[in-house]
């Protein structure tokens, strides 16, 4: 027996189809009205996204003393705010947050900090006007402005980088000015002591000891630094030492005299180049026994600072870069041995 098809089912289906058709017609009409009516707009609610991060660098003020930094791209790195290997002067960590800085690790022993900006040559930072406490440390101003003077990072409070030339103020080097600012004495104490000692792999031992304080109108700060490293390769020994002394006399509320002297010296034994076969045989071996590099630089200075008024200040600076650079660098190819010439009885000279 066949079950008759329910009439209610047919009726419900009809009304459902009719309702769906009416909704489609209404949606099309609404869409056409929105498109054709430019006055109908839907305003979105304003959304603010806020985030915070620790700033490890900041810009220098527009005016500081007799220097004008307005309109210059500048950065200030506070060493106390960054995680960095100061014992080995790891430049890639020091300048990691500064865009466009290229670091050149010259000897792998941390004896020098060599950087450049704007795609310039970072060799011994000779595209930068390098200073310590505002005192020029480049060996030569224009001819060969290499920077052999290199203070220990344990002694540095912060690093200032000003991009681009400003010859009337600090020199015409294309990269700009790099200023290493030494730690200051604690003026609330007569004698303050600081000691930083480090040890590491490959015989790394370093010690930094400083004294500072204030006695009446006199403020002083001195340090002594030594570091030794045996190096990764045979014969790549490195010994560095540095000394610094600063004395400041507050003659009046507006007149200050300051005298400083800094010394930077190190000797690095250069192990020389290797061929591919020598490297595979023993990557730690040395091909040169005589090669070494030894700059010994002194930077004395006297500064007279007179604040004539709230808007006028005069600074007179007398400074010098004194010292010597000793080296033996037989930099021929690795397959050319550094031996005594039987005809002259002397070692070979540099081979082109």
C-alpha positions as CSV (number, residue, x, y, z in Angstrom):
1,X,0.0,0.0,0.0
2,X,1.5,3.4,-1.1
3,X,1.8,6.1,1.5
4,X,0.3,9.4,0.2
5,X,2.9,12.2,-0.1
6,X,2.2,14.6,2.8
7,X,0.5,17.8,1.7
8,X,2.1,19.8,4.6
9,X,5.6,18.9,3.4
10,X,4.8,20.3,-0.1
11,X,3.4,23.5,1.4
12,X,6.4,24.0,3.7
13,X,8.8,23.5,0.8
14,X,7.0,26.0,-1.3
15,X,7.1,28.7,1.5
16,X,10.8,28.0,2.0
17,X,11.7,28.5,-1.6
18,X,9.5,31.7,-1.7
19,X,11.3,33.1,1.4
20,X,14.7,32.4,-0.1
21,X,13.8,34.1,-3.3
22,X,12.6,37.2,-1.5
23,X,15.7,37.4,0.6
24,X,17.9,37.2,-2.6
25,X,16.0,40.0,-4.2
26,X,16.3,42.2,-1.1
27,X,20.1,41.5,-0.9
28,X,20.6,42.5,-4.5
29,X,18.5,45.7,-4.0
30,X,20.6,46.6,-0.9
31,X,23.9,46.1,-2.8
32,X,22.8,48.2,-5.7
33,X,21.7,51.0,-3.4
34,X,25.0,51.1,-1.6
35,X,27.0,51.1,-4.9
36,X,24.8,53.7,-6.5
37,X,24.6,55.9,-3.3
38,X,28.0,57.4,-2.5
39,X,26.5,59.2,0.5
40,X,26.2,55.9,2.4
41,X,29.5,55.1,4.1
42,X,30.5,52.8,6.9
43,X,32.9,54.3,9.4
44,X,35.4,51.9,11.0
45,X,36.4,52.4,14.6
46,X,39.9,53.7,15.2
47,X,42.3,51.0,16.3
48,X,45.6,51.9,18.1
49,X,48.3,49.3,18.5
50,X,50.9,50.1,21.1
51,X,54.1,48.2,21.9
52,X,57.2,49.0,24.0
53,X,60.8,48.0,23.7
54,X,64.0,48.8,25.6
55,X,66.0,51.4,23.7
56,X,69.6,50.5,23.7
57,X,70.7,53.5,21.7
58,X,69.6,57.1,21.6
59,X,70.5,60.3,19.8
60,X,72.9,63.0,21.0
61,X,71.4,66.4,22.0
62,X,71.3,69.1,19.4
63,X,73.8,71.2,21.3
64,X,76.4,70.0,23.8
65,X,79.2,72.4,24.9
66,X,80.7,73.8,21.7
67,X,79.5,71.0,19.5
68,X,76.4,71.3,17.3
69,X,74.7,68.0,16.5
70,X,71.5,69.4,15.1
71,X,70.7,68.0,11.7
72,X,73.1,65.2,12.1
73,X,72.3,61.5,12.3
74,X,73.8,60.4,15.7
75,X,73.8,57.4,18.0
76,X,74.8,57.0,21.6
77,X,75.6,53.5,23.0
78,X,75.7,53.1,26.7
79,X,77.8,50.0,27.5
80,X,75.9,49.4,30.8
81,X,72.7,48.8,28.8
82,X,74.1,46.2,26.3
83,X,75.3,42.6,26.7
84,X,78.7,42.7,25.1
85,X,82.1,40.9,25.5
86,X,84.1,44.0,26.7
87,X,87.1,41.9,27.6
88,X,87.8,41.1,23.9
89,X,86.3,44.3,22.4
90,X,83.7,42.4,20.3
91,X,82.8,45.1,17.8
92,X,79.9,43.1,16.3
93,X,78.2,43.1,19.7
94,X,79.1,46.8,20.5
95,X,77.6,48.1,17.2
96,X,74.9,45.5,16.6
97,X,72.1,48.0,17.1
98,X,73.6,50.7,14.9
99,X,72.3,50.4,11.3
100,X,74.9,50.6,8.5
101,X,78.0,50.1,10.6
102,X,80.5,47.6,9.2
103,X,82.9,46.0,11.6
104,X,86.3,44.8,10.5
105,X,87.9,42.3,12.9
106,X,91.6,43.0,12.1
107,X,93.5,40.4,14.2
108,X,90.8,38.4,16.0
109,X,92.4,39.3,19.3
110,X,90.3,42.4,20.1
111,X,93.2,44.8,20.0
112,X,91.5,47.3,17.7
113,X,88.0,48.4,17.0
114,X,87.7,49.0,13.3
115,X,84.4,50.2,11.8
116,X,83.0,52.2,8.9
117,X,79.6,53.6,7.8
118,X,78.0,54.4,4.5
119,X,79.9,51.5,2.7
120,X,83.3,53.0,3.3
121,X,86.6,51.1,4.1
122,X,86.7,50.1,7.8
123,X,90.4,49.3,7.8
124,X,91.7,50.8,11.1
125,X,88.7,53.1,11.1
126,X,90.5,55.5,8.8
127,X,87.2,56.9,7.4
128,X,86.2,58.0,10.9
129,X,87.4,60.8,13.0
130,X,88.2,58.8,16.2
131,X,88.4,60.5,19.5
132,X,88.6,59.8,23.2
133,X,86.7,62.3,25.4
134,X,86.6,64.6,22.4
135,X,90.4,64.4,21.9
136,X,91.6,63.3,18.5
137,X,93.4,59.9,18.4
138,X,93.9,59.4,14.7
139,X,97.6,59.0,13.8
140,X,97.3,61.4,10.9
141,X,94.5,63.8,10.2
142,X,94.2,63.5,6.5
143,X,97.1,61.6,4.9
144,X,96.8,58.2,6.6
145,X,94.3,58.7,9.4
146,X,94.6,55.2,10.8
147,X,93.5,54.7,14.4
148,X,96.1,52.7,16.3
149,X,95.0,54.0,19.7
150,X,92.5,51.7,21.3
151,X,91.3,52.1,24.9
152,X,90.0,49.1,26.8
153,X,86.2,48.7,26.8
154,X,86.3,48.3,30.5
155,X,87.2,52.0,30.8
156,X,84.4,53.3,28.5
157,X,81.1,54.6,29.7
158,X,79.5,55.2,26.3
159,X,80.3,55.5,22.6
160,X,79.1,58.4,20.5
161,X,78.7,58.1,16.7
162,X,78.0,61.2,14.5
163,X,77.6,60.4,10.8
164,X,79.0,62.5,8.0
165,X,81.7,65.1,7.8
166,X,81.8,68.4,9.8
167,X,85.3,69.7,9.1
168,X,84.8,73.0,11.0
169,X,84.0,71.0,14.2
170,X,85.8,67.7,14.2
171,X,87.3,66.9,10.8
172,X,86.5,66.0,7.2
173,X,86.5,62.2,7.4
174,X,83.6,60.9,5.3
175,X,82.3,58.4,7.8
176,X,81.9,60.9,10.6
177,X,83.1,61.1,14.2
178,X,83.5,58.2,16.7
179,X,84.0,59.3,20.3
180,X,84.8,56.9,23.1
181,X,83.9,58.5,26.4
182,X,85.8,57.4,29.5
183,X,84.1,56.6,32.8
184,X,84.0,59.5,35.2
185,X,85.0,59.6,38.9
186,X,82.4,59.3,41.6
187,X,82.4,62.9,42.9
188,X,80.6,61.8,46.1
189,X,83.7,60.0,47.3
190,X,87.3,60.9,48.0
191,X,88.5,57.5,46.7
192,X,86.4,55.2,44.6
193,X,87.8,51.8,43.4
194,X,86.7,49.6,40.4
195,X,88.3,46.3,39.4
196,X,87.2,44.2,36.4
197,X,88.9,40.8,35.8
198,X,88.2,38.3,33.1
199,X,89.4,34.9,32.0
200,X,88.6,32.9,28.9
201,X,89.6,30.2,26.5
202,X,93.0,30.2,24.8
203,X,94.8,31.7,27.8
204,X,92.7,34.9,28.0
205,X,93.5,36.8,31.1
206,X,92.7,40.5,31.6
207,X,92.6,42.9,34.5
208,X,91.3,46.5,34.7
209,X,91.8,48.5,37.9
210,X,90.7,52.2,38.4
211,X,90.7,54.8,41.1
212,X,88.7,58.0,41.1
213,X,87.2,60.6,43.3
214,X,87.0,64.3,44.3
215,X,89.0,66.3,46.8
216,X,87.8,69.9,47.1
217,X,87.9,71.5,43.6
218,X,90.0,68.6,42.2
219,X,88.5,65.6,40.4
220,X,90.7,62.7,39.3
221,X,90.4,59.3,37.6
222,X,93.2,56.9,36.7
223,X,93.3,53.3,35.5
224,X,95.7,50.5,34.6
225,X,94.9,47.7,32.2
226,X,96.6,44.5,31.1
227,X,95.5,41.6,28.9
228,X,97.1,38.4,27.6
229,X,95.8,35.9,25.1
230,X,97.6,32.8,23.7
231,X,95.4,32.8,20.6
232,X,93.8,30.0,18.6
233,X,96.7,29.4,16.2
234,X,100.3,28.6,17.1
235,X,102.4,31.8,17.6
236,X,99.3,34.1,17.7
237,X,100.1,35.5,21.1
238,X,98.7,38.9,22.1
239,X,99.7,41.2,25.0
240,X,98.0,44.5,25.5
241,X,98.2,47.2,28.2
242,X,96.8,50.7,28.6
243,X,97.0,53.5,31.2
244,X,95.0,56.7,31.6
245,X,95.0,59.6,34.0
246,X,92.6,62.6,34.2
247,X,92.7,65.6,36.5
248,X,90.1,68.3,36.5
249,X,90.2,71.6,38.4
250,X,87.1,73.7,39.0
251,X,88.7,77.1,39.2
252,X,85.4,79.0,39.4
253,X,81.7,78.2,38.7
254,X,82.3,78.9,35.0
255,X,86.0,78.0,34.5
256,X,87.3,74.5,34.3
257,X,90.8,73.2,33.6
258,X,91.3,69.5,32.6
259,X,94.5,67.6,31.8
260,X,94.5,64.0,30.5
261,X,97.0,61.5,29.2
262,X,96.1,58.1,27.7
263,X,98.4,55.3,26.5
264,X,97.5,52.3,24.4
265,X,100.0,49.6,23.5
266,X,99.9,46.0,22.4
267,X,101.9,43.4,20.5
268,X,100.3,40.8,18.3
269,X,102.2,37.9,16.8
270,X,100.8,37.3,13.3
271,X,100.7,33.6,12.4
272,X,100.6,34.2,8.7
273,X,98.6,32.7,5.8
274,X,97.8,29.1,5.0
275,X,97.2,27.2,1.8
276,X,94.2,24.8,1.5
277,X,96.4,21.8,2.0
278,X,98.1,23.4,5.1
279,X,94.7,24.2,6.5
280,X,93.4,20.7,6.1
281,X,96.6,19.3,7.6
282,X,96.5,21.6,10.7
283,X,94.4,24.8,10.8
284,X,96.2,26.0,13.9
285,X,99.7,26.0,12.4
286,X,101.7,29.1,11.7
287,X,103.5,29.9,8.4
288,X,105.3,33.0,9.9
289,X,107.5,33.2,13.0
290,X,108.8,36.8,12.7
291,X,105.6,38.7,11.8
292,X,104.3,41.0,14.6
293,X,102.4,44.3,15.0
294,X,103.2,46.7,17.8
295,X,101.8,50.2,18.1
296,X,102.6,52.2,21.3
297,X,100.6,55.5,21.3
298,X,100.3,58.3,23.8
299,X,97.6,61.0,23.7
300,X,98.1,63.9,26.1
301,X,95.7,66.9,26.2
302,X,94.9,70.1,28.1
303,X,91.5,71.6,27.9
304,X,90.4,75.1,29.1
305,X,86.6,75.5,29.3
306,X,85.0,78.9,30.0
307,X,81.3,79.5,30.1
308,X,81.1,83.2,29.4
309,X,77.3,83.3,29.6
310,X,74.2,81.2,29.3
311,X,74.5,81.3,25.5
312,X,78.3,81.7,25.0
313,X,81.0,79.1,25.8
314,X,84.6,78.9,24.8
315,X,86.7,75.7,24.8
316,X,90.4,75.7,24.0
317,X,92.1,72.3,23.5
318,X,95.8,71.4,23.1
319,X,96.5,67.8,22.3
320,X,98.9,65.5,20.5
321,X,99.3,62.0,19.3
322,X,102.7,60.6,20.1
323,X,104.3,57.2,19.7
324,X,105.6,54.6,17.3
325,X,104.4,51.6,15.3
326,X,106.8,48.7,15.1
327,X,106.1,45.7,12.8
328,X,107.5,42.9,10.7
329,X,105.1,41.8,8.0
330,X,106.4,39.4,5.5
331,X,103.1,39.1,3.7
332,X,104.1,36.9,0.7
333,X,101.9,33.9,-0.3
334,X,101.8,31.0,2.1
335,X,103.8,28.7,-0.2
336,X,106.8,31.2,0.0
337,X,108.8,30.4,3.1
338,X,110.2,33.1,5.3
339,X,113.9,32.0,5.2
340,X,117.3,33.6,5.2
341,X,118.7,34.6,1.8
342,X,122.1,32.8,1.5
343,X,123.4,35.6,-0.8
344,X,122.8,38.4,1.7
345,X,122.7,36.5,5.0
346,X,119.4,38.3,5.9
347,X,115.8,37.3,5.8
348,X,113.9,38.0,2.7
349,X,112.2,41.4,2.3
350,X,108.5,41.8,1.4
351,X,107.6,40.1,-1.9
352,X,105.1,41.7,-4.2
